[in-house]
Amino acid sequence: MDFLNWYDWITPTNPLASLFFGLLFTIILGIIVWVDTKQLRTVLVTTLSGIAITLIGVAILSAVGFYG
């Protein structure tokens, strides 16, 4: 099982790739929100929500056998 493949950003092939790209996109979104608002509270809410959604999504996909 490889950690990352070039196409994992489209459809992740394992839970670690899903976590990696989910957290990467969440961090990018947090930076965009910071540049736009300059409010730490808004950035924290956005980033923590993204992390929670990523973790819950990976857990659900793992539970239903998406990753094989």
N, C-alpha and C positions, 0 to 999 in steps of 0.2 A: 504494500500500500504506500503510494507516494504521498508526500505531504501536500504539494501543490502541483498542479498542471496548468498549462497556459490558458485553458478554457474554464478553470474553476471560478473565475469571476462571473461567468454566465450561469453555469449550473454546477455548484460545488459537488465534488465526488466523495467527500468524507467530512465528518464533523469538524475536524481541525481546520480544514479549508473554509468551511462555513463561518466558524468563529473568527478566523483571521480576517476574511473579507468583510464580515459584518461589523467587526470592531474598527477596521480601517475606514469603511464608509461612515461609521458613526463619528469617528474623530474628524474626518473631513467635514461632515455636517456641522459639528461643534465649532470648527474654525470658521466656517461660513457664517454661522449665527453670530459668533463673536465679532467678526468684521462688520456685520450688518447692524448689530444692536449695541455692542460694547457693554452689555449687562451680564454680569457673572451668573446671576440667578437663572436667567433664561438659558445660558449656555449649559449650566449644570442640569437643569430639567431636561433639556434636549439630549444631552449626552447620556444621562442616566436612563432615560426612556429608551434610547437606542440600544444601550447595552442590555437592558432587561428584555426588550423585544428580540434581540439577537439570541440571547440565552434561551428564552422560552421557545423560539422558533426552532433552534437546533435540537432542543430536548424533544419537542413534538415530532420533528422529522426523524430523529433517531428512534423514537418509540414506535413509529409506524413502519419502520424498516426502509426508509427512503435511501439510505446509504448502502444498502446491500448487506 
